[in-house]
Amino acid sequence: SQQGEEDPQALSIQEGENATMNCSYKTSINNLQWYRQNSGRGLVHLILIRSNEREKHSGRLRVTLDTSKKSSSLLITASRAADTASYFCATATYKLSFGAGTTVTVRA
Amino acid sequence: SQTIHQWPATLVQPVGSPLSLECTVEGTSNPNLYWYRQAAGRGLQLLFYSIGIDQISSEVPQNLSASRPQDRQFILSSKKLLLSDSGFYLCAWSRMAGDYEQYFGPGTRLTVT
């Protein structure tokens, strides 16, 4: 079963704009991870945020975690055409449970 | 550095035929290995995971089986494919079991006709 659920399902933005997507989950987790998938390819790990962390940065990525609301957000700043992909959150317990993803299209 | 390979990249098989998908990892020892299936427009469904040779856990009862004949080799099989087995199959590995980050292979696109 899918633990995490991303919102929105799809997002279209202009190059240079920021993209924000959210992930909600239902049970307690050890950490939450974000992955990117380019069309027809495998997933690439982007960032991991532990349950005792509230915010984490990696380059143009910013992830927040609110365990009281059981939600996380991924912000991509100054988006580029190469950021066009599907983004998945994965909640970690004894395994990873993936959501259905947010498809991001960055228009040039 | 570690790399993960999957083959074949694409496969078209008739209903009722057998299946064998292979995944190998290079550059690490004792990896934890995973098989996922991704339906179109959906997230990943964990099918099997393995923490060692001959130590395989099934997450979803179905028409598939997995084997790990060597430390860094993970095979997904079926004796008779169903139409519902179509999908994108992804192999992944992690250094430790459970909540560690996973590294994915390029995937196999399976179409059952």
Backbone of each chain as ProteinMPNN parsed JSONL, in Angstrom:
{"seq_chain_A": "SQQGEEDPQALSIQEGENATMNCSYKTSINNLQWYRQNSGRGLVHLILIRSNEREKHSGRLRVTLDTSKKSSSLLITASRAADTASYFCATATYKLSFGAGTTVTVRA", "coords_chain_A": {"N_chain_A": [[0.846, -1.188, 0.0], [0.359, 2.331, -0.589], [2.026, 4.626, 1.313], [2.839, 7.295, 1.371], [1.458, 10.23, -0.087], [1.502, 12.293, -2.831], [1.085, 15.728, -3.686], [0.67, 18.483, -5.838], [-0.744, 16.249, -8.399], [0.248, 16.85, -10.849], [2.331, 19.401, -12.253], [3.014, 22.409, -13.828], [5.417, 24.666, -14.799], [7.161, 27.768, -15.449], [10.45, 28.109, -16.698], [12.884, 29.021, -14.322], [11.097, 29.677, -12.365], [9.868, 28.72, -9.074], [9.213, 25.422, -7.838], [6.894, 23.663, -5.981], [6.049, 20.841, -4.104], [4.017, 18.555, -2.279], [3.859, 16.09, 0.331], [1.97, 13.732, 1.989], [1.493, 11.573, 4.776], [0.666, 8.61, 6.71], [1.421, 7.04, 8.966], [3.792, 6.69, 11.708], [7.195, 7.449, 11.011], [10.654, 6.597, 10.18], [12.367, 8.035, 8.567], [12.067, 10.309, 5.775], [12.151, 10.266, 2.298], [13.072, 11.756, -0.818], [12.742, 11.219, -4.273], [13.715, 11.366, -7.718], [12.442, 10.758, -10.98], [13.215, 10.407, -14.226], [11.579, 10.254, -17.39], [10.754, 6.963, -18.141], [12.97, 5.903, -16.881], [15.145, 4.741, -14.193], [14.784, 5.438, -10.616], [16.197, 8.241, -8.916], [17.911, 9.026, -6.035], [17.28, 11.887, -4.091], [17.204, 13.366, -1.616], [17.301, 12.879, 1.907], [15.448, 13.105, 4.83], [15.482, 13.063, 8.269], [13.373, 11.867, 10.952], [13.658, 13.502, 13.134], [14.447, 15.88, 12.149], [13.746, 19.098, 10.736], [14.107, 20.647, 8.51], [15.897, 20.571, 5.448], [18.576, 21.103, 3.172], [19.736, 20.864, -0.185], [21.679, 21.858, -2.573], [19.696, 23.291, -5.012], [17.456, 22.339, -3.839], [14.991, 22.159, -1.313], [13.82, 20.698, 1.554], [11.176, 20.13, 3.761], [9.925, 18.877, 6.862], [7.183, 17.983, 8.716], [6.348, 16.4, 11.383], [4.231, 16.4, 13.115], [2.062, 17.057, 11.588], [2.288, 15.116, 9.796], [3.494, 15.456, 7.233], [5.37, 16.531, 4.354], [7.383, 18.712, 2.372], [8.709, 19.479, -0.837], [10.796, 21.73, -2.3], [11.827, 23.155, -5.258], [14.059, 25.401, -6.325], [14.448, 28.128, -8.656], [13.877, 26.804, -11.195], [14.844, 24.546, -13.854], [14.87, 23.425, -17.275], [15.849, 20.855, -17.259], [14.91, 19.87, -14.88], [12.51, 18.758, -15.338], [10.532, 16.069, -14.655], [9.32, 13.202, -12.798], [8.498, 13.301, -9.387], [8.966, 11.654, -6.375], [7.866, 10.924, -3.095], [9.058, 8.985, -0.387], [8.267, 7.092, 2.317], [9.88, 5.937, 5.185], [9.966, 3.069, 7.006], [10.329, -0.007, 8.117], [10.777, -0.522, 5.588], [10.738, 1.101, 2.36], [8.047, 3.1, 1.356], [6.384, 4.181, -1.4], [4.87, 7.111, -2.822], [2.46, 8.118, -5.362], [3.549, 10.056, -6.899], [4.57, 13.296, -8.231], [4.265, 14.907, -11.232], [6.402, 16.984, -12.835], [6.64, 19.629, -15.063], [8.813, 21.674, -16.71], [8.743, 24.566, -18.446], [10.415, 25.991, -21.156]], "CA_chain_A": [[0.0, 0.0, 0.0], [1.121, 3.561, -0.651], [1.941, 5.366, 2.551], [2.909, 8.707, 1.053], [0.655, 10.712, -1.206], [2.007, 13.584, -3.275], [0.129, 16.72, -4.169], [-0.343, 18.024, -6.798], [-0.361, 15.139, -9.26], [1.035, 17.4, -11.949], [2.711, 20.797, -12.044], [3.687, 22.979, -14.99], [5.935, 25.98, -14.429], [8.091, 28.403, -16.367], [11.856, 28.047, -16.276], [13.234, 30.103, -13.413], [10.152, 29.723, -11.242], [10.019, 27.685, -8.064], [8.22, 24.343, -7.852], [6.66, 23.104, -4.652], [5.153, 19.698, -4.049], [3.8, 18.125, -0.911], [3.697, 14.665, 0.577], [1.329, 13.445, 3.271], [1.589, 10.165, 5.11], [-0.317, 8.244, 7.731], [1.949, 6.428, 10.185], [5.098, 7.172, 12.145], [8.265, 7.068, 10.096], [12.039, 6.81, 10.609], [12.801, 9.162, 7.758], [11.311, 10.498, 4.544], [13.103, 10.475, 1.216], [12.539, 12.226, -2.099], [13.408, 10.663, -5.436], [13.331, 11.887, -9.032], [12.438, 9.775, -12.052], [13.041, 10.888, -15.593], [10.665, 9.383, -18.114], [11.248, 5.665, -18.568], [14.249, 5.586, -16.256], [15.089, 4.402, -12.779], [14.686, 6.561, -9.69], [17.437, 8.786, -8.382], [17.724, 9.578, -4.697], [17.58, 13.314, -4.0], [17.454, 13.878, -0.276], [16.71, 12.129, 3.019], [15.275, 13.922, 6.032], [15.17, 12.176, 9.385], [12.147, 12.248, 11.664], [13.955, 14.546, 14.12], [14.859, 17.077, 11.424], [12.607, 19.9, 10.261], [14.396, 21.229, 7.204], [17.167, 20.154, 4.899], [18.855, 21.712, 1.878], [20.748, 20.244, -1.036], [21.688, 22.644, -3.808], [18.456, 24.053, -5.22], [16.361, 21.615, -3.207], [14.739, 22.399, 0.113], [12.808, 19.774, 2.041], [10.709, 20.321, 5.13], [9.186, 17.753, 7.433], [6.373, 18.3, 9.891], [5.865, 15.097, 11.843], [2.941, 16.564, 13.796], [1.056, 17.056, 10.531], [2.611, 13.993, 8.908], [3.613, 15.999, 5.889], [6.664, 17.015, 3.918], [7.331, 19.442, 1.118], [9.939, 19.596, -1.623], [10.855, 22.974, -3.07], [12.914, 23.285, -6.227], [14.163, 26.827, -6.646], [15.027, 28.514, -9.945], [13.785, 25.557, -11.961], [15.457, 24.443, -15.183], [14.217, 22.428, -18.128], [16.335, 19.535, -16.842], [14.179, 19.438, -13.695], [11.305, 18.065, -15.787], [10.619, 14.684, -14.179], [8.362, 12.868, -11.738], [9.132, 13.338, -8.072], [8.284, 10.744, -5.457], [8.296, 10.834, -1.708], [9.069, 7.615, 0.122], [8.331, 7.073, 3.773], [10.733, 4.833, 5.6], [9.798, 2.354, 8.264], [11.267, -1.113, 7.883], [10.918, -0.518, 4.141], [10.302, 2.358, 1.76], [6.727, 3.091, 0.727], [6.386, 5.301, -2.329], [3.631, 7.683, -3.298], [2.221, 8.022, -6.8], [4.42, 11.016, -7.562], [4.164, 14.561, -8.851], [4.929, 15.112, -12.511], [6.757, 18.4, -12.993], [7.069, 20.047, -16.4], [9.391, 23.011, -16.705], [8.665, 25.111, -19.802], [11.529, 26.911, -21.466]], "C_chain_A": [[0.88, 1.236, 0.0], [0.938, 4.311, 0.645], [1.922, 6.855, 2.236], [2.036, 9.049, -0.135], [1.118, 12.112, -1.567], [0.87, 14.456, -3.792], [0.914, 17.941, -4.645], [0.124, 16.817, -7.594], [0.518, 15.628, -10.392], [1.217, 18.896, -11.732], [3.443, 21.273, -13.294], [4.129, 24.393, -14.648], [6.882, 26.491, -15.514], [9.507, 28.262, -15.806], [12.183, 29.265, -15.41], [12.291, 30.216, -12.223], [10.482, 28.612, -10.24], [8.904, 26.656, -8.197], [8.117, 23.774, -6.448], [5.691, 21.94, -4.744], [5.127, 19.178, -2.62], [3.583, 16.621, -0.829], [3.037, 14.497, 1.935], [1.391, 11.947, 3.517], [0.771, 9.885, 6.361], [0.28, 7.724, 9.035], [3.302, 7.013, 10.548], [6.192, 6.632, 11.234], [9.642, 7.265, 10.736], [12.652, 7.991, 9.852], [11.898, 9.258, 6.536], [12.32, 10.859, 3.463], [12.371, 10.986, -0.026], [13.419, 11.667, -3.216], [12.886, 11.363, -6.692], [13.401, 10.751, -10.043], [12.219, 10.489, -13.376], [12.271, 9.83, -16.369], [11.339, 8.093, -18.558], [12.558, 5.248, -17.942], [14.051, 5.139, -14.817], [15.012, 5.642, -11.911], [16.059, 6.963, -9.186], [17.135, 9.418, -7.028], [18.145, 11.036, -4.661], [18.008, 13.715, -2.594], [16.72, 13.007, 0.743], [16.611, 13.071, 4.211], [14.794, 13.011, 7.155], [13.987, 12.724, 10.175], [12.392, 13.339, 12.703], [14.487, 15.826, 13.465], [13.627, 17.798, 10.892], [12.847, 20.448, 8.859], [15.773, 20.755, 6.759], [17.326, 20.752, 3.506], [19.879, 20.874, 1.135], [20.707, 20.983, -2.363], [20.439, 23.489, -3.925], [17.233, 23.389, -4.589], [16.252, 21.995, -1.736], [13.59, 21.49, 0.524], [12.455, 20.149, 3.477], [9.943, 19.093, 5.578], [8.461, 18.233, 8.679], [5.741, 17.002, 10.374], [4.527, 15.214, 12.567], [1.8, 16.549, 12.79], [1.236, 15.887, 9.571], [2.666, 14.482, 7.456], [5.026, 16.494, 5.636], [6.456, 17.816, 2.644], [8.71, 19.462, 0.482], [9.825, 20.866, -2.456], [12.064, 22.915, -3.981], [12.967, 24.753, -6.618], [14.809, 27.022, -8.012], [15.042, 27.329, -10.907], [14.4, 25.685, -13.356], [14.715, 23.396, -15.985], [14.612, 21.011, -17.712], [15.651, 19.018, -15.581], [12.877, 18.74, -14.061], [11.441, 16.579, -15.481], [9.426, 14.426, -13.26], [9.121, 12.787, -10.426], [8.285, 12.523, -7.102], [8.793, 10.947, -4.038], [8.204, 9.368, -1.29], [9.213, 7.678, 1.627], [9.02, 5.798, 4.221], [10.342, 4.328, 6.981], [10.798, 1.206, 8.211], [11.537, -1.264, 6.391], [10.56, 0.872, 3.649], [8.937, 2.168, 1.118], [6.604, 4.362, -0.1], [4.979, 5.793, -2.62], [3.539, 7.554, -4.805], [2.993, 9.079, -7.578], [3.753, 12.285, -8.047], [4.957, 14.722, -10.134], [5.142, 16.6, -12.722], [7.234, 18.643, -14.416], [7.557, 21.476, -16.31], [9.456, 23.498, -18.141], [9.795, 26.123, -20.013], [11.023, 28.291, -21.861]], "O_chain_A": [[1.999, 1.214, 0.513], [-0.191, 4.604, 1.039], [1.094, 7.596, 2.766], [1.892, 8.259, -1.068], [1.128, 13.01, -0.725], [-0.156, 13.969, -4.267], [1.775, 18.41, -3.9], [1.278, 16.406, -7.471], [1.419, 14.922, -10.844], [0.383, 19.563, -11.12], [4.376, 20.621, -13.763], [3.312, 25.224, -14.253], [7.335, 25.737, -16.376], [9.718, 28.293, -14.594], [11.802, 30.391, -15.731], [12.65, 30.786, -11.192], [11.261, 27.702, -10.521], [7.792, 26.978, -8.615], [9.121, 23.449, -5.814], [4.643, 22.038, -5.382], [6.082, 19.339, -1.86], [3.176, 15.978, -1.797], [3.5, 15.063, 2.925], [1.347, 11.15, 2.579], [0.248, 10.803, 6.992], [-0.292, 7.943, 10.103], [3.888, 7.757, 9.763], [6.118, 5.502, 10.751], [9.782, 8.006, 11.71], [13.355, 8.824, 10.424], [11.065, 8.383, 6.299], [13.229, 11.659, 3.687], [11.199, 10.679, -0.243], [14.647, 11.643, -3.124], [11.768, 11.879, -6.718], [14.286, 9.898, -9.983], [11.173, 11.094, -13.61], [12.315, 8.647, -16.031], [12.354, 8.113, -19.255], [13.2, 4.319, -18.431], [12.938, 5.156, -14.292], [15.155, 6.762, -12.4], [16.96, 6.135, -9.048], [16.224, 10.235, -6.895], [19.224, 11.391, -5.135], [19.057, 14.332, -2.41], [15.649, 12.469, 0.46], [17.577, 13.752, 4.557], [13.815, 12.281, 7.0], [13.649, 13.903, 10.071], [11.457, 14.026, 13.113], [14.925, 16.746, 14.157], [12.595, 17.18, 10.632], [11.9, 20.684, 8.109], [16.682, 20.566, 7.567], [16.358, 20.893, 2.759], [20.763, 20.261, 1.733], [19.813, 20.763, -3.18], [20.148, 24.306, -3.051], [16.105, 23.837, -4.791], [17.245, 22.133, -1.023], [12.52, 21.51, -0.084], [13.329, 20.444, 4.293], [9.382, 18.362, 4.761], [9.063, 18.817, 9.58], [4.725, 16.559, 9.839], [3.77, 14.245, 12.631], [0.702, 16.085, 13.096], [0.439, 15.693, 8.653], [1.965, 13.971, 6.583], [5.771, 16.828, 6.558], [5.475, 17.622, 1.926], [9.733, 19.462, 1.166], [8.874, 21.044, -3.217], [13.182, 22.658, -3.537], [12.011, 25.281, -7.185], [15.606, 26.2, -8.466], [16.102, 26.909, -11.372], [14.463, 26.766, -13.942], [14.005, 22.566, -15.418], [13.808, 20.083, -17.801], [15.796, 17.844, -15.243], [12.207, 18.186, -13.189], [12.347, 15.912, -15.981], [8.63, 15.325, -12.986], [10.237, 12.271, -10.364], [7.066, 12.679, -7.022], [9.991, 11.119, -3.809], [7.365, 8.618, -1.79], [10.17, 8.252, 2.146], [8.766, 4.717, 3.69], [10.382, 5.056, 7.973], [12.005, 1.442, 8.258], [12.409, -2.03, 5.979], [10.131, 1.723, 4.428], [8.706, 1.184, 0.415], [6.705, 5.473, 0.421], [4.026, 5.016, -2.661], [4.408, 6.967, -5.45], [3.079, 8.998, -8.804], [2.54, 12.34, -8.245], [6.187, 14.677, -10.119], [4.188, 17.377, -12.78], [8.121, 17.948, -14.912], [6.827, 22.375, -15.892], [10.15, 22.905, -18.967], [10.076, 26.973, -19.167], [11.822, 29.181, -22.152]]}, "seq_chain_B": "SQTIHQWPATLVQPVGSPLSLECTVEGTSNPNLYWYRQAAGRGLQLLFYSIGIDQISSEVPQNLSASRPQDRQFILSSKKLLLSDSGFYLCAWSRMAGDYEQYFGPGTRLTVT", "coords_chain_B": {"N_chain_B": [[33.214, 2.825, -7.547], [29.699, 2.196, -7.082], [27.563, 0.285, -9.158], [24.504, -0.578, -10.757], [22.892, -3.012, -12.619], [20.409, -3.894, -14.985], [18.673, -6.268, -16.915], [16.561, -7.738, -19.45], [16.247, -4.5, -21.144], [13.819, -3.914, -22.32], [10.904, -5.915, -22.849], [8.75, -8.087, -24.472], [6.239, -10.297, -23.979], [4.229, -13.226, -24.451], [1.043, -14.037, -22.934], [1.103, -16.503, -20.418], [3.661, -17.358, -20.86], [7.055, -17.961, -19.621], [9.094, -15.971, -17.328], [12.091, -14.177, -16.805], [13.926, -11.911, -15.155], [16.865, -10.086, -14.689], [19.141, -8.793, -12.276], [22.045, -7.14, -11.346], [24.573, -6.093, -9.085], [27.392, -4.054, -8.783], [30.514, -3.347, -7.187], [30.037, -3.315, -4.456], [29.524, -5.091, -1.379], [27.437, -7.621, 0.071], [24.872, -6.373, -0.426], [21.592, -5.045, 0.263], [18.781, -6.058, -1.494], [16.207, -5.25, -3.825], [13.078, -5.704, -5.484], [10.858, -3.889, -7.424], [7.641, -2.984, -8.761], [6.237, -0.831, -11.133], [3.32, 0.549, -12.068], [1.756, 2.22, -14.852], [1.886, 5.684, -14.434], [1.819, 5.482, -11.709], [2.934, 4.945, -8.288], [5.696, 3.148, -6.799], [5.554, -0.322, -6.231], [6.541, -2.472, -3.792], [7.881, -5.601, -4.352], [9.614, -7.812, -3.692], [12.194, -8.278, -1.253], [15.595, -8.651, -0.227], [17.903, -9.588, 2.185], [20.115, -11.079, 2.145], [21.917, -13.883, 0.69], [19.655, -16.357, -0.296], [17.823, -15.336, 1.442], [14.931, -14.093, 1.272], [12.18, -11.987, 1.129], [8.727, -11.767, 0.581], [6.543, -9.277, -0.413], [4.069, -8.952, -1.565], [1.598, -11.243, -2.339], [1.595, -13.1, -5.296], [1.939, -13.728, -8.794], [4.63, -14.013, -9.12], [8.099, -14.761, -8.44], [11.184, -14.623, -6.576], [14.741, -14.906, -6.634], [18.015, -15.302, -5.258], [20.799, -16.117, -6.265], [23.489, -15.498, -6.054], [25.609, -13.258, -4.155], [25.409, -10.651, -5.208], [23.434, -10.75, -7.101], [20.18, -10.716, -8.313], [17.16, -12.169, -9.092], [14.142, -12.038, -10.838], [11.268, -13.906, -11.366], [8.799, -15.742, -13.258], [6.502, -18.384, -13.766], [4.324, -18.513, -15.421], [3.176, -15.95, -17.217], [0.839, -13.293, -16.627], [-1.609, -11.017, -18.004], [-1.81, -8.869, -16.281], [0.69, -8.651, -15.246], [2.17, -6.913, -16.68], [4.255, -4.025, -16.807], [6.594, -1.686, -15.348], [9.588, -2.748, -14.219], [11.664, -2.46, -11.508], [14.845, -2.725, -10.096], [16.614, -2.409, -7.052], [19.177, -1.364, -4.728], [20.482, -1.253, -1.387], [22.644, -0.126, 1.268], [22.132, -0.945, 3.826], [19.482, -2.667, 5.511], [16.004, -1.722, 5.42], [15.406, 1.541, 6.277], [17.214, 2.979, 4.752], [18.736, 4.959, 2.119], [18.014, 4.139, -1.268], [19.333, 2.761, -4.275], [18.704, 2.795, -7.632], [18.246, 0.619, -10.463], [18.162, 0.81, -14.114], [15.747, -0.197, -14.973], [13.205, -2.459, -16.328], [11.049, -2.666, -18.983], [8.161, -4.369, -19.2], [5.903, -5.923, -21.293], [3.035, -7.705, -21.472], [1.376, -9.686, -23.715]], "CA_chain_B": [[31.844, 3.248, -7.33], [28.731, 1.114, -7.238], [26.637, 0.362, -10.289], [23.467, -1.608, -10.765], [22.5, -3.329, -13.981], [19.209, -4.699, -15.191], [18.384, -6.634, -18.3], [16.686, -6.817, -20.574], [15.659, -3.182, -20.955], [12.415, -4.062, -22.688], [10.542, -7.31, -23.084], [7.362, -8.335, -24.85], [6.044, -11.719, -23.79], [2.821, -13.627, -24.49], [0.426, -14.583, -21.726], [1.394, -17.914, -20.186], [5.087, -17.657, -21.052], [7.851, -17.73, -18.414], [9.792, -14.688, -17.23], [13.29, -14.086, -15.978], [14.576, -10.598, -15.191], [18.078, -10.188, -13.894], [19.688, -7.566, -11.694], [23.322, -7.356, -10.684], [25.172, -4.916, -8.477], [28.853, -4.086, -8.753], [31.197, -2.359, -6.363], [29.652, -3.369, -3.048], [29.299, -6.452, -0.885], [26.279, -7.814, 0.945], [23.833, -5.351, -0.551], [20.194, -5.404, 0.36], [18.28, -5.974, -2.858], [14.758, -5.04, -3.886], [12.348, -5.658, -6.748], [9.641, -3.084, -7.415], [6.902, -2.841, -10.014], [5.6, 0.47, -11.274], [2.285, 0.631, -13.095], [1.769, 3.519, -15.528], [1.365, 6.803, -13.663], [1.66, 5.126, -10.299], [4.156, 4.808, -7.507], [6.365, 1.85, -6.831], [5.052, -1.366, -5.347], [7.609, -3.395, -3.423], [7.519, -6.996, -4.596], [10.487, -8.682, -2.911], [13.456, -7.728, -0.797], [16.519, -9.695, 0.209], [19.005, -9.086, 2.997], [21.267, -11.957, 1.954], [21.661, -15.034, -0.173], [18.586, -17.248, 0.165], [16.969, -14.649, 2.417], [14.061, -13.288, 0.436], [10.847, -11.749, 1.679], [7.732, -11.362, -0.403], [5.636, -8.273, 0.129], [2.734, -9.065, -2.164], [1.399, -12.564, -2.953], [1.272, -12.916, -6.698], [2.387, -14.687, -9.789], [6.053, -13.844, -9.319], [9.004, -15.254, -7.408], [12.512, -14.031, -6.671], [15.836, -15.726, -6.142], [19.299, -14.595, -5.116], [21.787, -17.197, -6.33], [24.791, -14.974, -5.643], [25.494, -12.109, -3.262], [25.065, -9.418, -5.896], [22.553, -11.07, -8.216], [18.794, -10.856, -7.871], [16.403, -12.569, -10.27], [12.677, -12.048, -10.727], [10.798, -14.939, -12.287], [7.418, -16.207, -13.27], [6.337, -19.589, -14.588], [3.305, -18.21, -16.434], [2.818, -14.533, -17.127], [-0.533, -12.815, -16.786], [-1.679, -9.665, -18.563], [-1.63, -7.918, -15.19], [2.112, -8.564, -14.896], [2.785, -5.827, -17.444], [4.652, -2.879, -16.001], [7.999, -1.288, -15.33], [10.184, -3.445, -13.084], [12.877, -1.781, -11.051], [15.674, -3.352, -9.072], [17.321, -1.397, -6.276], [19.989, -1.898, -3.648], [20.849, -0.327, -0.322], [23.741, -0.646, 2.085], [21.554, -1.588, 5.0], [18.061, -2.948, 5.327], [15.034, -0.827, 6.038], [15.097, 2.925, 5.942], [18.334, 3.642, 4.103], [18.472, 5.347, 0.747], [18.142, 3.06, -2.224], [19.893, 3.108, -5.583], [17.874, 2.053, -8.574], [18.69, 0.29, -11.805], [17.462, 1.521, -15.181], [14.402, -0.733, -15.157], [12.803, -3.299, -17.463], [9.663, -2.455, -19.394], [7.567, -5.648, -19.587], [4.557, -5.892, -21.865], [2.487, -9.043, -21.663], [0.363, -9.556, -24.772]], "C_chain_B": [[30.903, 2.084, -7.631], [27.86, 1.351, -8.473], [25.663, -0.792, -10.202], [22.97, -1.78, -12.19], [21.216, -4.144, -13.979], [19.126, -5.073, -16.661], [17.315, -7.708, -18.347], [16.064, -5.457, -20.261], [14.175, -3.189, -21.298], [12.16, -5.52, -23.041], [9.065, -7.376, -23.43], [7.159, -9.837, -24.819], [4.559, -12.068, -23.902], [2.347, -14.135, -23.138], [0.764, -16.071, -21.616], [2.853, -18.293, -20.36], [5.853, -17.39, -19.756], [8.577, -16.391, -18.481], [11.039, -14.851, -16.379], [13.917, -12.722, -16.193], [15.76, -10.653, -14.246], [18.583, -8.814, -13.453], [21.019, -7.915, -11.041], [23.873, -6.026, -10.187], [26.681, -5.095, -8.463], [29.376, -3.053, -7.77], [30.792, -2.328, -4.911], [29.445, -4.826, -2.66], [28.095, -6.468, 0.041], [25.211, -6.725, 0.804], [22.471, -5.916, -0.175], [19.57, -5.123, -1.008], [16.753, -5.958, -2.866], [14.271, -5.165, -5.323], [11.067, -4.866, -6.533], [8.947, -3.219, -8.769], [6.206, -1.475, -9.983], [4.591, 0.402, -12.404], [2.293, 2.047, -13.664], [1.142, 4.59, -14.65], [1.195, 6.535, -12.178], [3.008, 5.118, -9.589], [4.705, 3.409, -7.606], [5.744, 0.9, -5.812], [6.197, -2.32, -5.053], [7.112, -4.82, -3.595], [8.306, -7.941, -3.685], [11.661, -7.86, -2.383], [14.287, -8.843, -0.188], [17.658, -9.071, 0.988], [20.24, -9.969, 2.881], [20.892, -13.107, 1.042], [20.63, -15.953, 0.484], [17.743, -16.643, 1.276], [16.114, -13.651, 1.658], [12.689, -13.197, 1.09], [9.935, -11.243, 0.581], [6.759, -10.394, 0.249], [4.205, -8.465, -0.36], [2.577, -10.453, -2.782], [0.948, -12.418, -4.394], [1.916, -14.003, -7.532], [3.892, -14.681, -9.979], [6.84, -14.475, -8.178], [10.357, -14.593, -7.606], [13.534, -15.0, -6.114], [17.107, -14.896, -6.101], [20.397, -15.649, -5.084], [23.192, -16.777, -5.918], [24.571, -13.681, -4.852], [24.965, -10.865, -3.967], [24.171, -9.641, -7.105], [21.153, -11.346, -7.683], [17.946, -11.114, -9.111], [14.916, -12.58, -9.953], [12.133, -12.986, -11.785], [9.297, -15.129, -12.199], [7.343, -17.453, -14.145], [5.35, -19.331, -15.718], [2.839, -16.774, -16.258], [1.327, -14.297, -17.337], [-0.497, -11.429, -17.418], [-1.367, -8.62, -17.497], [-0.178, -7.809, -14.725], [2.827, -7.481, -15.686], [3.13, -4.667, -16.526], [6.133, -2.605, -16.151], [8.609, -1.867, -14.06], [11.528, -2.81, -12.754], [13.556, -2.593, -9.962], [16.404, -2.235, -8.328], [18.179, -2.093, -5.227], [20.188, -0.805, -2.601], [21.925, -0.965, 0.531], [23.232, -1.407, 3.295], [20.076, -1.81, 4.727], [17.22, -1.832, 5.928], [15.022, 0.56, 5.479], [16.263, 3.678, 5.32], [17.997, 3.983, 2.658], [18.781, 4.188, -0.191], [18.629, 3.607, -3.565], [19.257, 2.193, -6.612], [18.608, 1.754, -9.884], [17.837, 1.006, -12.83], [16.075, 0.979, -15.483], [14.238, -1.608, -16.379], [11.337, -3.038, -17.746], [9.123, -3.777, -19.915], [6.16, -5.437, -20.108], [4.126, -7.328, -22.106], [1.314, -8.935, -22.632], [-0.552, -10.777, -24.844]], "O_chain_B": [[31.254, 1.132, -8.328], [27.48, 2.481, -8.778], [25.967, -1.846, -9.642], [22.668, -0.805, -12.878], [20.976, -4.967, -13.096], [19.47, -4.28, -17.538], [17.17, -8.494, -17.41], [15.425, -5.29, -19.222], [13.374, -2.536, -20.629], [13.055, -6.252, -23.465], [8.231, -6.782, -22.745], [7.827, -10.573, -25.546], [3.713, -11.276, -23.485], [3.135, -14.599, -22.314], [0.715, -16.802, -22.605], [3.246, -19.416, -20.047], [5.361, -16.673, -18.885], [8.664, -15.763, -19.536], [11.044, -15.563, -15.375], [14.387, -12.413, -17.288], [15.671, -11.195, -13.145], [18.461, -7.821, -14.171], [21.108, -8.873, -10.273], [23.661, -4.978, -10.796], [27.18, -6.179, -8.16], [28.753, -2.014, -7.551], [31.165, -1.402, -4.191], [29.218, -5.684, -3.514], [27.774, -5.479, 0.699], [24.707, -6.215, 1.805], [22.232, -7.119, -0.284], [19.807, -4.071, -1.602], [16.103, -6.573, -2.021], [14.968, -4.778, -6.262], [10.298, -5.123, -5.607], [9.577, -3.525, -9.782], [5.674, -1.039, -8.962], [4.96, 0.219, -13.564], [2.786, 2.971, -13.018], [0.016, 4.438, -14.178], [0.508, 7.278, -11.477], [4.065, 5.263, -10.204], [4.236, 2.591, -8.398], [5.452, 1.283, -4.679], [6.762, -2.913, -5.972], [6.069, -5.201, -3.063], [7.72, -8.772, -2.991], [12.065, -6.871, -2.994], [13.759, -9.842, 0.301], [18.305, -8.136, 0.516], [21.288, -9.656, 3.445], [19.732, -13.289, 0.672], [20.73, -16.278, 1.668], [17.028, -17.36, 1.975], [16.519, -12.511, 1.431], [12.122, -14.193, 1.538], [10.317, -10.406, -0.236], [6.223, -10.659, 1.325], [3.249, -8.171, 0.358], [3.351, -10.813, -3.669], [0.005, -11.678, -4.674], [2.366, -15.035, -7.034], [4.386, -15.295, -10.924], [6.31, -14.693, -7.089], [10.645, -14.063, -8.679], [13.233, -15.81, -5.237], [17.245, -13.909, -6.824], [20.87, -16.032, -4.014], [23.99, -17.607, -5.483], [23.489, -13.095, -4.881], [24.171, -10.113, -3.4], [24.147, -8.824, -8.027], [20.969, -12.105, -6.732], [18.013, -10.353, -10.076], [14.498, -13.082, -8.91], [12.488, -12.884, -12.959], [8.636, -14.745, -11.234], [8.046, -17.555, -15.15], [5.502, -19.85, -16.824], [2.189, -16.434, -15.27], [0.659, -14.991, -18.103], [0.527, -10.747, -17.372], [-0.733, -7.605, -17.784], [0.142, -6.958, -13.895], [3.979, -7.163, -15.39], [2.394, -4.362, -15.587], [6.824, -3.211, -16.97], [8.198, -1.52, -12.953], [12.397, -2.653, -13.611], [12.913, -3.08, -9.032], [16.767, -1.223, -8.929], [17.946, -3.251, -4.88], [20.079, 0.388, -2.885], [22.103, -2.183, 0.523], [23.833, -2.391, 3.727], [19.501, -1.21, 3.819], [17.659, -1.102, 6.816], [14.664, 0.755, 4.317], [16.288, 4.908, 5.362], [17.106, 3.39, 2.051], [19.674, 3.378, 0.055], [18.366, 4.754, -3.928], [19.274, 0.97, -6.472], [19.458, 2.519, -10.339], [16.901, 1.724, -12.477], [15.301, 1.632, -16.183], [15.009, -1.525, -17.336], [10.487, -3.171, -16.865], [9.569, -4.263, -20.954], [5.324, -4.836, -19.433], [4.77, -8.07, -22.848], [0.372, -8.18, -22.395], [-1.456, -10.823, -25.68]]}, "name": "protein", "num_of_chains": 2, "seq": "SQQGEEDPQALSIQEGENATMNCSYKTSINNLQWYRQNSGRGLVHLILIRSNEREKHSGRLRVTLDTSKKSSSLLITASRAADTASYFCATATYKLSFGAGTTVTVRASQTIHQWPATLVQPVGSPLSLECTVEGTSNPNLYWYRQAAGRGLQLLFYSIGIDQISSEVPQNLSASRPQDRQFILSSKKLLLSDSGFYLCAWSRMAGDYEQYFGPGTRLTVT"}
